[in-house]
Structures are given as structure tokens and as C-alpha cells.
Amino acid sequence: MVCAFLVNSQQLFLCLTGYERKWNLQTEQTSLRFYSTGMTLDNINKPDIDRIIRVDHAGEYGANRIYAGQMAVLGRTTVGPVIQQMWNQEKDHLKKFNELMVTFRVRPTILLPFWNVAGFALGAGTALLGKEGAMACTVAVEESISAHYNNQMRTLMEEDPEKYKELLQIIKKFRDDELEHHDIGLDHDAELAPAYSLLKTAIQIGCKAAIFLSERI
């Protein structure tokens, strides 16, 4: 398989996601306009946009793996359809960030293989505590992600809300979805999980570390 011979992480991502041809076409156009608001690769704050898209892609990838782990344990229980509904939204989020990675020529974090394993393990491990454990994990993760999205929106608003209008709309929509998942978790007895406060704190510390690393590596 040709992907096996690509050592550059960005090339590997493009090959695996099927965007390699699209990328090659775009690299020939250095000032291509992507959005009706006038964003181009020449007029954006590239370092900030790179960090935002890289970490959001990693976060949505990790969230997908968490829900995959939860479904592996609880998929056939009464809470399975609820988890599946939230997972479907996360799949849509990831699809959009896959597209944005190519559009803005952002390399993925090299930690994706780790988040693959860690996310599934977190989802399955908390699900083994029961429905309440899975929902406690959802509350902790979605609370962290929505707060991070809020910080990103603040950064883009301070720089140029009109230029980044469409990116802001995407982030806001996803932030609202994460808040909805957070509330679903509370409605499904997250706070009844064993050692809820301790579990939530530990997961959120891990989320902060994952955000810090994925922005930079």
C-alpha cells in the first residue's frame, strides 16, 4: 500500500483520508479564496489557524474513539441509542475537520495513534463502570471541549470576526452540540457514577494535557 511509504505525517493523513488528490490541486494555487468572507491562505493568521484546526481535529478524533469504546461495552443496552446519537454528531464534526485540514493545509498531530488507543480505552473503561460511568466521562470531556471552543471563538473574534465568520459559525455549532451532549450526560445520571467528582477531575486533567500537546505536536 502506497501509504506505508509516506513518512511525512501530513502526507500520511492525506493518503489515509482520501484527500491526497485534492491537496495536490490546491497546492498549485497559493492565494486561493476558500470562503465568501475573503479568507485566503495569504491573509489569515496561519499559526493560530493551524493550532485551532489541528487541536480540534484531534479532539473530535478522540471523541469518536471514546464513543466507539462506550458502544463496544454498552451498545446493546438501553442507553446504546443515546450514545449512538451523540457519536453520529461527533462523526460529522470529524468529517468537517478532515476537510478543513486539507483546505487550510494543516498537518495533523503526530499523536493521533496514541489518541486512537487512549480514547477507546477511556470510553470502554468508563462504560465498564455502567451507564453512569460512561455519562460521567461524557460530561467531563464535553465540558472541557466546549470551554476550549469558547476560548477559540474569543481568539478569532478579537482578531477579525468578519474574516473568520464562517469558521466561527462552525466552531459555535460544534460547541453547542458538545453542550447538548454534556446535558444529556447529566440527564442520564452521570453524577451517580462511582467517585463522580474524582473521575470527572481526572478526565478533565487528561483533556487539558491532550489539548496542550495536540496544539503543538
GIVENSUL-V115919 format. One record per run of one state. SS is the DSSP state (hx for helix, st for strand, lp for the rest). FROM is the first residue (numbers start at 1). LEN is the number of residues. If there is no record, write none. Layout:
SS;FROM;LEN
SS;FROM;LEN
This chain:
lp;1;1
hx;2;4
lp;6;3
hx;9;9
lp;18;2
hx;20;7
lp;27;6
st;33;1
lp;34;6
st;40;1
lp;41;5
hx;46;29
lp;75;5
hx;80;24
lp;104;8
hx;112;16
lp;128;3
hx;131;30
lp;161;4
hx;165;23
lp;188;2
hx;190;3
lp;193;3
hx;196;21
lp;217;1
